[in-house]
Amino acid sequence: MEKIKVLRNLRLSERIYLLELPKKGSLLDIKPGQFLKIKLHDLRYDPLFPRPFTVHSLEEGTLKILYQVVGRGTLALSRISQGEEISVLGPLGRPYPEDLDFPLALCAGGVGVAGFGFFLERLKEELRKKTILYYGAKTSQDLVRLDYFKAFGIEIKLTTEDGTLGEKGFVTDLLERDMRDGKIKTILSCGPMPMLKVVKELSEKYGIKTYLSLETFMACGTGFCKGCVIKKKDGGYFHLCEDGPTLSAWEVIL
């Protein structure tokens, strides 16, 4: 693991933060869809394992990680200050697939939107015009970095469960509407597992090629422990750290 000093750790909402690190060393080689593992130096045994994070942005010499506080590891990370050292391992996993047909739907639930920023940074401008971001959350406070995403010039469709921003309801409702109308050729989705299960069902219903960025318990992140498994539809298991984290919706059992 490589030791890196934190540039900034910004609080964007009640539970969502933006961690900024210098872009150097092995981080220069990371591609959209891959991930890092982060270990805090002052926590030797609790949590025991480093936590995986996708890259949100990689511009102007800065690598940014968008994350949400959900447990002990991310709570400890949220308390890290500028100048403190953390250890980083990466890049890990496989990049997003290249066989994406356009128009492309990026379907994000909550902080699942994180990896789509880096993806859009590397996407050619003419293809951004054929990309739609479907971005849903519980409330407007959880829809973060909107100005950043708007700057790409893509179409953005928002939903909140409480109706405080965008349409009231679930982001998958908006997605299905456009799938039914034939506006989408490929879906790339990341978010909570219940949402991903719905996206998978919709992809099978309408026959639209779909990829899911998945998350499960991950210890080593390098394929040694074989702990981060997802069932294959034809039998056996995928190991997310080696085969993923992005897999075809038609090849997995959720």
Backbone as a ProteinNet text record, in pm:
[ID]
protein_1_A
[PRIMARY]
MEKIKVLRNLRLSERIYLLELPKKGSLLDIKPGQFLKIKLHDLRYDPLFPRPFTVHSLEEGTLKILYQVVGRGTLALSRISQGEEISVLGPLGRPYPEDLDFPLALCAGGVGVAGFGFFLERLKEELRKKTILYYGAKTSQDLVRLDYFKAFGIEIKLTTEDGTLGEKGFVTDLLERDMRDGKIKTILSCGPMPMLKVVKELSEKYGIKTYLSLETFMACGTGFCKGCVIKKKDGGYFHLCEDGPTLSAWEVIL
[TERTIARY]
84.1	0	88.2	40.2	114.8	61.2	151.4	110.5	90.8	-22.2	-57.1	-114.4	-78.8	-134.2	-263.2	-362.7	-493.2	-483.1	-538.6	-543.4	-662	-779.1	-900.1	-998.2	-1088.4	-1194.7	-1320.9	-1395.7	-1506.5	-1638.3	-1715	-1848.9	-1948.1	-2018.1	-2111.8	-2255.6	-2288.3	-2421.7	-2407.6	-2518.1	-2512.8	-2422.6	-2426.7	-2349	-2255	-2249.3	-2170.5	-2050.1	-1933.9	-1807.4	-1733.7	-1641.1	-1555.3	-1410.1	-1341.2	-1201.3	-1111.8	-1013.9	-923	-781.6	-719.2	-584.1	-498.1	-366.4	-279.8	-273.7	-274.9	-268	-121.4	-77.1	62.8	79.6	198.1	229.8	136	91.5	4.9	-131.5	-169.7	-300.1	-308.2	-193.5	-192.6	-246.5	-243.5	-281.1	-426.3	-500.3	-635.9	-729	-826.9	-922.4	-1064.4	-1157.8	-1296.4	-1351.9	-1413.1	-1469.2	-1383.4	-1253.7	-1166.9	-1183.3	-1119.9	-1137.3	-1007.1	-1009.7	-897.3	-940	-841.8	-870.6	-792.5	-860.2	-802	-794.7	-678.7	-655.3	-610.9	-669.8	-633.1	-523.8	-422.2	-305	-332.1	-423.2	-443.4	-542.2	-596.7	-688.9	-625.9	-552	-475	-562.2	-661.7	-737.7	-888.4	-940	-1084.6	-1115.1	-1161.9	-1186.1	-1056.1	-1057.9	-937.1	-894.9	-991.8	-958.5	-975.4	-892.2	-911.3	-1046.4	-1100.3	-1231	-1216	-1301.5	-1294.5	-1373.2	-1317.7	-1383.8	-1358.6	-1461.2	-1443.9	-1390.1	-1330.1	-1277.5	-1387.9	-1409.3	-1513.5	-1461.8	-1338.8	-1283.7	-1131.9	-1072.2	-926.1	-883.2	-890.8	-860	-762.8	-684.1	-599	-511.5	-453.6	-361	-423.8	-556.2	-627.1	-718.3	-710.4	-801.2	-906.7	-1033.4	-1142.3	-1225.7	-1261.9	-1345.1	-1470.2	-1584.1	-1713.3	-1764.1	-1789.9	-1830.7	-1936	-2004.8	-2110.5	-2076.8	-2102.2	-2077.7	-2187	-2146.5	-2243.1	-2200.9	-2076.6	-2028.8	-1902.9	-1833.6	-1715.9	-1604.2	-1581	-1471.2	-1490.8	-1608.5	-1634.1	-1652	-1700.7	-1709.7	-1569.4	-1477.5	-1339.4	-1276.5	-1305	-1250	-1302.1	-1427.2	-1485.6	-1417.7	-1346.9	-1279.9	-1134.5	-1088.3	-952.2	-941.9	-832.1	-813.4	-702.3	-696.5	-593.1	-454.3	-367.4	-230.6	-208.4	-315	-299.5	-271.7	-200.7	-165	-264.1	-293	-368.5	-290.4	-324.3	-260.9	-360.3	-312.1	-398.3	-340.4	-426.5	-388.9	-473.3	-408.2	-482.8	-392.8	-445.8	-585.7	-618.5	-744.3	-793.7	-917.6	-945.2	-1063	-1045.9	-1153.6	-1153.9	-1225.5	-1183.9	-1253.3	-1394.4	-1471.8	-1603	-1587	-1684.6	-1675.6	-1672.2	-1612	-1598.1	-1709.4	-1784.4	-1887.7	-2018.7	-2011.4	-2128.7	-2188.8	-2315.9	-2386.9	-2460.8	-2476.7	-2541.2	-2670.5	-2769.9	-2772.8	-2748.8	-2674.3	-2634.6	-2703.8	-2757.4	-2817.9	-2723.5	-2689.3	-2616.7	-2719.5	-2747.2	-2851.9	-2788.3	-2804.9	-2737.2	-2836.3	-2814	-2889.8	-2798.8	-2826.7	-2745.9	-2601.1	-2510.9	-2368.3	-2316.3	-2402.9	-2366.8	-2329.8	-2359.6	-2324.5	-2174	-2101.5	-1960.7	-1876	-1878.8	-1790.6	-1823.6	-1944	-1984.2	-1915	-1865.5	-1792.4	-1664.5	-1583.8	-1458.7	-1486.5	-1593.2	-1631.8	-1660.1	-1735.9	-1771.1	-1650.4	-1557.2	-1435.3	-1357.4	-1359.8	-1283.3	-1365.4	-1494.9	-1581.7	-1569.3	-1563.6	-1554	-1677.3	-1655.2	-1762.3	-1883.5	-1859.9	-1973.5	-2057.5	-1995.4	-2069.8	-2140.7	-2088.7	-2158.8	-2297.1	-2307.1	-2434.7	-2537.9	-2491.7	-2581	-2593.1	-2563.2	-2564.3	-2663.9	-2742.2	-2840.1	-2806.1	-2801.1	-2779.2	-2912.9	-2950.6	-3068.6	-3016.7	-3051.2	-2988.5	-3097.8	-3107.8	-3211.8	-3155.7	-3230.2	-3190.5	-3314.5	-3296	-3408.9	-3459.8	-3365.8	-3402.1	-3303.6	-3336.1	-3252.2	-3111.8	-3095.6	-2963.6	-2868.1	-2923.5	-2840.2	-2805.7	-2859.4	-2823.7	-2709.6	-2588.4	-2471.9	-2397.5	-2312.9	-2225.6	-2304.6	-2421.5	-2505	-2440.2	-2379.1	-2313.3	-2198.9	-2127.8	-2018.2	-2071	-2180.3	-2235.2	-2298.6	-2361.3	-2422	-2317.4	-2196	-2088.8	-2048.8	-2084.4	-2053.8	-2148.5	-2255.7	-2351	-2441.5	-2452	-2537.5	-2679	-2772.5	-2909	-2914.1	-2976.8	-2984.1	-3130.1	-3170.3	-3305.7	-3297.5	-3363.2	-3351.3	-3480.8	-3465.6	-3580.3	-3541.5	-3639.1	-3622.1	-3745.4	-3725	-3837	-3936	-3885.4	-3975.1	-4023.1	-3979.7	-4026	-3962.6	-3851.7	-3789.4	-3708.2	-3675.9	-3605.9	-3632	-3659.9	-3691.1	-3827.5	-3849.3	-3976.2	-3979.6	-4097.2	-4112.6	-4125.7	-4045	-4050.4	-3911.3	-3903	-3776.6	-3715.3	-3583.5	-3514.2	-3542.1	-3569.9	-3599.4	-3731.8	-3822.3	-3947.2	-3918.6	-3831.4	-3792.3	-3717.9	-3630.1	-3552.1	-3642.8	-3740.1	-3828.6	-3909.8	-3949.7	-4026.9	-3950.4	-3821.6	-3740.7	-3700.7	-3688.3	-3662.6	-3781.8	-3899.2	-4021.7	-4037.5	-3989.6	-4000.5	-3885.7	-3794.4	-3684.8	-3575.9	-3557.5	-3459.5	-3320.1	-3306.1	-3180.7	-3132.2	-3000.8	-2942.2	-2855.7	-2798	-2716.9	-2740.3	-2734.6	-2748.1	-2624.3	-2572.3	-2464.7	-2518	-2526	-2596.3	-2514.7	-2528.4	-2463.1	-2549.4	-2564.6	-2646.3	-2679	-2778.1	-2816.4	-2863.8	-2844.4	-2880.6	-3028.3	-3124.5	-3264.3	-3286.5	-3219.9	-3232.4	-3171.1	-3055.2	-2988.2	-3070	-3140.5	-3227.3	-3339.1	-3393.6	-3498.2	-3441.2	-3322.7	-3258.9	-3234.2	-3189.7	-3167.3	-3298.1	-3405.9	-3536.2	-3582.4	-3561.6	-3601.6	-3518.9	-3390.3	-3304.1	-3348	-3392.2	-3439.9	-3576.9	-3659.7	-3794.1	-3788.7	-3698.7	-3693.1	-3578.1	-3495.8	-3387	-3279.4	-3251.4	-3150.8	-3023.1	-2912.3	-2782.4	-2754.4	-2722.3	-2708.4	-2589.2	-2515.5	-2403.7	-2428.7	-2397.5	-2419	-2285.1	-2260.4	-2143.2	-2183.8	-2127	-2173.3	-2077.8	-2131.4	-2052.4	-2091.2	-1991.5	-2015.3	-1899.3	-1903.5	-1792.3	-1663.5	-1559.2	-1432.9	-1319	-1241.3	-1131.6	-1001.1	-942.9	-809.9	-815	-913.7	-923.5	-834.2	-761.5	-665	-690	-797.5	-829.8	-779.3	-705.5	-645.8	-748.3	-835.8	-924.3	-1050	-1087.1	-1205.8	-1333.8	-1340.6	-1456.5	-1565.1	-1530.6	-1626.9	-1699.6	-1787	-1847.2	-1988	-2019.1	-2152.4	-2185.9	-2305.5	-2342.7	-2355.4	-2302.1	-2319.6	-2452.2	-2512.9	-2640.2	-2624.1	-2507.9	-2485.3	-2407.4	-2399.8	-2330.2	-2194.5	-2151.1	-2023.6	-2037.6	-1923.4	-1922.6	-1827.5	-1864.7	-1772.3	-1705.1	-1579.1	-1510.5	-1497.9	-1567.4	-1579.4	-1445.6	-1350.1	-1222.7	-1143.4	-1167.6	-1096.2	-1182.7	-1306.7	-1395.3	-1476	-1489.4	-1572	-1489.5	-1553.8	-1684.6	-1805.7	-1782.7	-1894.5	-1915.4	-2037.4	-2069.4	-2198.9	-2215.8	-2338.5	-2456.3	-2565.5	-2685.2	-2741.7	-2713.9	-2769.4	-2688.1	-2574.3	-2486.7	-2482.4	-2553.9	-2544.2	-2680.1	-2675.1	-2793.7	-2780.3	-2876.9	-2871.7	-2971.7
-119.1	0	124.9	228.8	353.2	457.8	524.2	628	760.7	825.5	950.7	1047.8	1175.5	1277.9	1335	1348.6	1399.5	1548.8	1588.1	1729.7	1799	1737.4	1791	1677.1	1697.3	1600.8	1681.9	1710.4	1805	1736.3	1796	1746.2	1812.9	1732.4	1785.1	1785.7	1691.2	1683.9	1614.1	1576.2	1518.1	1395.4	1310.8	1186.3	1167.7	1262.3	1245.3	1338.6	1282.9	1356.2	1342.1	1435.7	1432.3	1436.8	1325	1312.2	1344.4	1432.4	1471.8	1427	1358.2	1304.8	1350.8	1360.8	1394.7	1279.3	1312.6	1211.6	1178.9	1063.7	1027.9	877.2	829.6	688	599.7	491.6	395.2	453.7	561.9	623.3	682.7	708.6	765	666.3	537.4	433.7	389.2	442.4	394	436.1	349.7	374.4	375.5	442.6	445.6	305.1	285.8	155.8	76.6	107.5	41	106.3	47.7	100.2	96.9	162.2	166.2	105.8	66.7	30.9	126.5	174.8	275.4	220.8	241.3	201	323.1	341.2	452.3	408.1	489.9	449.6	436.5	517.6	514.7	406.8	332.1	222.9	92	26.4	-90.6	-214.8	-230	-354.5	-336.1	-215	-193.5	-66.6	-78.4	-203.5	-269.3	-401.3	-476.7	-459	-463.5	-462	-322.2	-288.5	-162.4	-161.2	-41.5	-27.4	6.8	-51.1	-20.6	106	184.7	306.9	323.4	363.7	396.9	538.3	569.5	703.8	789.6	905.4	996.2	1092.2	1139.1	1236.8	1226.9	1257	1254.3	1366.9	1489.4	1607.7	1698.3	1773.2	1879.8	1832.8	1715	1665.9	1616.4	1603.3	1562.8	1444	1344.5	1230.4	1250.6	1238.4	1262.8	1137	1113.9	999.6	1051.2	1018.2	1056	938.3	960.9	848.7	891.1	791.4	813.4	739.1	801.9	738.3	635.2	507.8	399.6	305.2	314.7	224.2	278.4	192.4	235.7	287	216.4	254.7	390.8	414.4	543.4	655.2	622	722.9	769.9	675.4	711.3	793	755.9	830	973.5	992.8	1127.4	1220	1164.1	1243.2	1274.5	1225.4	1253.1	1398.6	1464.1	1604.9	1624.2	1743.2	1780	1755.7	1692.2	1667.4	1533.8	1466.7	1335.1	1230.1	1125	1019.3	904.2	850.8	726.8	635.4	507.4	412.9	373.1	369.1	341.6	226.5	134.2	22.5	28.4	25.4	27.7	64.7	60.5	30.7	-118.2	-146.1	-282.4	-302	-427.7	-459.4	-425.4	-445.5	-419.1	-288	-219.1	-95.8	-126	-18.7	-35	-101.8	-181.3	-246.4	-144.3	-182.9	-91.7	-107	-217.1	-241	-171.7	-40.7	37.8	100.2	73.5	134.6	258.3	355.1	480.5	496.6	563.8	637.2	546.9	602.5	531.9	592.9	506.3	551	519.3	621.9	604	614.5	504.1	501.3	489.5	594	600	617.7	542.8	560.3	611.2	730.9	787.3	805.3	765.6	783.8	687.4	602.9	519.2	600.3	729.4	818.1	843.8	808	846.4	813.8	689.6	647.9	707.7	760.6	813.7	945.6	1016	1139	1112	1020.9	983.1	927.3	848.9	793.7	905.7	1006.4	1116.4	1203.4	1215.7	1292.2	1232	1100	1031.3	1004.2	1030.6	1003.5	1116.2	1079.8	1179.7	1269.6	1396.2	1495.5	1457.7	1402.6	1368.3	1255.3	1170.3	1062.3	1110.5	1215.6	1272.8	1322.6	1372.8	1424.6	1313.6	1189.6	1074.9	997.7	1065.9	1002.6	1073.3	994.6	1048.5	996.7	1087.4	1049	1046.9	929.5	912.6	902.9	1001.5	1015.1	1030.6	931.4	933.6	921	973.9	965.7	981.7	965.5	977.9	1121.3	1216.8	1357.6	1444	1571	1659.9	1675.5	1665.7	1679.3	1568.7	1456.8	1344.2	1347.8	1444.8	1463.5	1565.2	1515.5	1602.5	1616.7	1720.3	1745.3	1768.6	1828.4	1849.6	1945.9	2053.6	2148.3	2081.7	1995.2	1920.7	1836.1	1763.9	1678.5	1761	1872.3	1957.4	2013.8	2033.8	2091.1	2000.2	1873	1781.4	1800.6	1874.9	1898.4	1780.6	1687.5	1570.8	1600.6	1519.5	1529.9	1462.7	1529.2	1477	1470	1353.8	1334.2	1294.8	1373.5	1357.3	1307	1226.4	1185.1	1187.6	1214.4	1199	1129.1	1048.3	973.4	1065.1	1179.5	1271.5	1386.5	1389.5	1492	1628.6	1639.5	1769.8	1820.5	1734.3	1776.6	1674	1723.1	1632.5	1568.1	1457.7	1386.1	1307.9	1297.2	1218.4	1071.4	988.3	845.2	786.6	675.5	604.2	631	632.6	661.5	553.7	432.7	324.9	346.7	427.8	459.9	544.6	643.9	726.6	643.8	558.5	474.5	385	321.3	231	305.7	426.1	504.5	521.5	553.8	573.7	441.4	336.6	204.6	160.7	184.2	145.5	221.8	347.1	430.4	409.1	317.5	285.5	390.3	468.6	577	533.7	409.3	364.9	236.2	228.7	106.6	30.9	102	37.5	108	30.3	86.1	49.8	148.2	128.3	179.2	91.4	127.9	96.6	184.9	164.2	225.6	153.9	203.9	92.5	113.8	12	-116.2	-228.1	-356.7	-366.3	-316.5	-323.5	-252.6	-138.9	-68.3	-148.8	-208.5	-286.1	-408.8	-466.7	-580	-537.2	-418	-366.6	-338.6	-277.5	-249.3	-379.3	-480.9	-611.3	-667	-659.8	-708.3	-630.9	-499.4	-417.3	-450.6	-476.1	-508	-637.8	-732.6	-859.8	-843.2	-758.6	-735.1	-669.7	-570.8	-494.9	-537.1	-631.6	-681.1	-578.2	-491.6	-386.6	-425.2	-419.6	-455.1	-368.8	-434.8	-364.1	-417.1	-323.7	-358.1	-298.4	-377.7	-336.1	-326.7	-213.1	-199.5	-244.5	-355.7	-423.4	-403.5	-425.3	-413.7	-526.3	-585.8	-686.6	-681.4	-763.4	-763.8	-799.8	-722.4	-743.6	-729.6	-835	-832.1	-786.5	-871.7	-839.3	-746.3	-765	-682.6	-726.6	-836	-880.3	-1022.1	-1086.6	-1220.3	-1332.8	-1301.3	-1405.4	-1473	-1393.9	-1451	-1515.1	-1479.4	-1534.8	-1508.9	-1394.2	-1364.3	-1283.1	-1206.4	-1112.4	-1178.1	-1271.7	-1353.4	-1306.6	-1320.5	-1298.6	-1421.3	-1475.7	-1597.4	-1572.5	-1667.6	-1665.6	-1731.2	-1683	-1738.6	-1882.1	-1913	-2046.5	-2136.7	-2097.2	-2177.4	-2120.4	-2143.3	-2090.3	-1948.5	-1880.8	-1748.6	-1654.1	-1527.5	-1420.6	-1371.5	-1330.1	-1262.8	-1115.7	-1029.1	-889.7	-819.2	-851.2	-779.6	-814	-931.3	-973.8	-964.5	-1011.6	-1016	-887.9	-811.8	-691.4	-569.2	-471.4	-480.5	-466	-438.2	-419.7	-546.1	-600.4	-725.6	-711.2	-797.9	-797.9	-840.2	-764.7	-797.4	-932.8	-975.9	-1101.7	-1223	-1199.6	-1310.5	-1335.6	-1253.8	-1265.6	-1297.5	-1354.1	-1375.1	-1284.6	-1196.1	-1102	-1140.7
0	0	0	-62.8	-77.1	20.7	92.3	186.6	113.9	141.7	74.6	177.3	163.7	251.8	193.2	277.6	236	205.1	89.5	53.7	120.2	107.3	171.1	194.7	288.9	316.9	344.8	238.7	245.4	277.3	365.4	395.1	300.5	219.2	121	171.3	257.1	316.6	451.1	510.1	644	651	546.4	550.9	432.6	340.3	217.9	219.4	184	187.7	54.8	31.4	-86.7	-39.6	-56.8	-16.2	-135.2	-114.5	-221.7	-188.5	-285.4	-270	-386.8	-368.8	-481.9	-581.5	-708.6	-814.4	-840.3	-791.1	-808.2	-797	-831	-818.6	-898.1	-837.1	-905	-938.5	-871.2	-897	-1037.2	-1098.4	-1233.2	-1336	-1303.8	-1400.4	-1388.2	-1292.7	-1269.9	-1383.5	-1413.3	-1520.8	-1463.8	-1532.3	-1483.6	-1461.7	-1346.3	-1311.7	-1215.3	-1210	-1113.5	-976.1	-875.2	-740.3	-662	-546.7	-453.8	-321.1	-240.2	-101.4	-12	91.6	180.7	322.4	384.7	523.3	602.8	719.8	806.7	903	920.3	998	1146.8	1200.3	1345.3	1388.7	1291	1323.3	1276.6	1363.9	1322.9	1306.4	1393.8	1393.1	1381.7	1389.8	1384.5	1306.3	1182.2	1110.9	1064.8	1058.8	1027.1	882	789.6	647.3	587.4	488.6	416.2	346.4	324.4	261.4	112.7	25.8	-117.8	-152.8	-245.7	-292	-441.8	-513.8	-654.5	-667.1	-781.4	-806.3	-866.6	-807.5	-854.9	-961.6	-945.1	-1039	-1037.7	-1153.2	-1163.4	-1256.9	-1205.4	-1284.2	-1210	-1286.8	-1233.7	-1117.4	-1133.2	-1032.9	-905.1	-904	-782.4	-809.2	-722.9	-726.8	-618.7	-656.7	-562.9	-542.9	-418.4	-382	-312.6	-369.3	-312.3	-230.2	-101.8	-17.3	83.6	135	233.6	362	473.8	603.2	629.5	635.5	657.4	769.9	816.1	920.4	985.1	1060.8	1136.2	1045.8	935	847.3	783.8	726.7	662.3	764.9	884.5	990	1029.1	1043.3	1076.3	964.1	838.8	725.4	723.7	761.2	760.7	861	956.8	1060.2	1026.2	911.6	866.9	820.9	855.8	822.3	719.9	663.8	567.4	626.2	546.9	589.1	657	700.6	762	654.9	693.4	599.5	604.2	486.4	474.1	380.5	379.8	288	180	56.4	-58.5	-139.8	-178.8	-265.1	-391.5	-506.4	-632	-748.2	-869.2	-902.7	-891.9	-858.1	-842.8	-930.4	-963.1	-1042.4	-1189.5	-1263.2	-1407.2	-1437.6	-1543.8	-1583.1	-1632.8	-1652.6	-1714.2	-1850.7	-1893.5	-2024.9	-2137.5	-2248.9	-2362.2	-2465	-2459.1	-2561.1	-2523.5	-2506.2	-2469.4	-2595	-2618.4	-2730.3	-2680.8	-2768.9	-2732.9	-2811.4	-2750.2	-2623.9	-2501.9	-2407	-2286.2	-2165.2	-2079.2	-1953.9	-1839.1	-1761.4	-1636.4	-1525.1	-1458.2	-1356.5	-1218.8	-1136.8	-1007.5	-894.3	-787.9	-665.1	-556	-503.8	-396.6	-436.4	-346.2	-370.8	-477.6	-530.9	-645.2	-767.7	-765.2	-876.1	-883	-778.6	-764.7	-887.4	-933	-1041.4	-1176.5	-1192.8	-1323.1	-1356.2	-1254	-1280.7	-1357.9	-1308.5	-1374	-1513.1	-1525.5	-1655.7	-1755.6	-1714.3	-1803.9	-1837.2	-1743.6	-1771.7	-1887.9	-1899	-2003	-2129.4	-2124.9	-2239.4	-2342.1	-2469.5	-2575.4	-2574.1	-2609.5	-2600.2	-2684.1	-2803.5	-2888.9	-2829.4	-2746.4	-2681.9	-2555.6	-2493.3	-2378.1	-2419.2	-2541.8	-2590.6	-2608.7	-2608.6	-2623	-2491.5	-2381.2	-2249.2	-2158	-2086.3	-1991.5	-1852.2	-1755	-1615.8	-1542.9	-1494.1	-1409.2	-1266	-1184.4	-1053	-947.5	-859.6	-757.8	-617.6	-520.9	-380.2	-293.4	-163.5	-71.5	-64	-60	-45.5	-122.4	-141.3	-221.9	-165.4	-33.7	27.2	-16.4	-60.4	-101.9	-250.5	-323.9	-464.6	-469.7	-471.1	-457.8	-590.3	-597	-712.5	-841.4	-831.8	-949.7	-1048.8	-1000.5	-1090.7	-1166.1	-1098.7	-1161.9	-1277.4	-1255.4	-1360.4	-1472.7	-1438.8	-1541.8	-1636.5	-1587.5	-1669.6	-1785.7	-1780.5	-1891.1	-2009.3	-1989.4	-2096.7	-2126.1	-2032.5	-2052.2	-2002.6	-2047	-1995.4	-1858.6	-1761.9	-1625.8	-1582.4	-1531.9	-1482	-1335.1	-1249.4	-1104.9	-1043.1	-937.7	-857.3	-710.2	-625.1	-480.5	-426.1	-325.4	-268.5	-197.3	-145.2	-74.3	-162.8	-289	-381.7	-364.8	-291.4	-267.2	-385.7	-481.7	-603	-712.2	-832.8	-942.5	-923.8	-992.3	-978.5	-847.6	-790.6	-668.3	-704.6	-639.3	-665.6	-677.1	-749.2	-763.8	-900.9	-905.2	-1030.5	-1135.1	-1091	-1185.7	-1258.7	-1200.7	-1270.3	-1393.9	-1379	-1493.3	-1597	-1548.5	-1639.1	-1722.1	-1658.1	-1731.7	-1836.6	-1806.1	-1901.8	-2033.1	-2021.9	-2142.4	-2206.5	-2127	-2184.3	-2268.6	-2217	-2287	-2418.3	-2419.8	-2539.4	-2637.3	-2605.8	-2696.4	-2703.8	-2597.4	-2599	-2553.3	-2508.3	-2446.8	-2513.4	-2536.9	-2593	-2492.7	-2396.4	-2292.9	-2160	-2051.9	-1916.9	-1836.1	-1765.5	-1669.1	-1536	-1435.5	-1312.8	-1188.4	-1088.2	-959.8	-850.4	-740.4	-630.9	-533.4	-448.2	-349.9	-417.6	-351.5	-409.8	-448.9	-369.5	-413.6	-547.5	-568.2	-694.9	-808.9	-784.7	-888.6	-928.1	-832.6	-865.1	-959.7	-937.1	-1025.8	-1164.5	-1169.8	-1298.9	-1375.1	-1305	-1368.3	-1425.5	-1348.3	-1395.6	-1518.8	-1518.1	-1632.3	-1756.2	-1736.3	-1850.1	-1917	-1836.2	-1890.9	-1955.6	-1898.2	-1952.1	-2089.5	-2106	-2231.1	-2322.3	-2276.7	-2360.3	-2388.9	-2293	-2310.8	-2236.7	-2308.4	-2250.4	-2127.5	-2016.3	-1889.2	-1810.8	-1752	-1664.6	-1526.4	-1424	-1285.8	-1213.4	-1150	-1063.5	-924.1	-880.8	-760.2	-643.2	-524.8	-402.8	-308.9	-245.6	-143.7	-45.8	58.1	153.1	80.3	103.5	34.7	135.1	151.1	248.1	183.4	97.7	44.7	-76	-164.2	-284.1	-398	-379.4	-480.8	-530.8	-485.3	-532.1	-444.5	-339.6	-255.8	-165.6	-102.2	0.2	-57.6	-181.7	-248.3	-168.5	-103.2	-19.2	-86.6	-190.4	-250.4	-367.7	-337.2	-442.5	-478.8	-607.2	-662.1	-746.5	-729.5	-801.9	-952.1	-1029.7	-1174.5	-1211.2	-1316.5	-1360.3	-1410	-1469	-1524	-1428.5	-1301.5	-1201.7	-1165.6	-1043	-998.5	-945.7	-934.4	-873	-946.1	-947.6	-983.9	-856	-867.3	-757.8	-797.5	-724.4	-766.6	-780.4	-694.7	-700.3	-825.7	-884.6	-1004.8	-1130	-1122.2	-1238.5	-1254.3	-1149	-1147.6	-1114.6	-1051.7	-985.7	-1077.7	-1208.3	-1300.6	-1382.3	-1376.4	-1444	-1523.4	-1622.3	-1700.5	-1614	-1621.8	-1543.8	-1583	-1704.8	-1754	-1709.5	-1645.2	-1607.5	-1457.5	-1378.8	-1233.3	-1171.5	-1051.2	-968.2	-846.4	-828.1	-715.8	-607.1
[MASK]
++++++++++++++++++++++++++++++++++++++++++++++++++++++++++++++++++++++++++++++++++++++++++++++++++++++++++++++++++++++++++++++++++++++++++++++++++++++++++++++++++++++++++++++++++++++++++++++++++++++++++++++++++++++++++++++++++++++++++++++++++++++++++++++

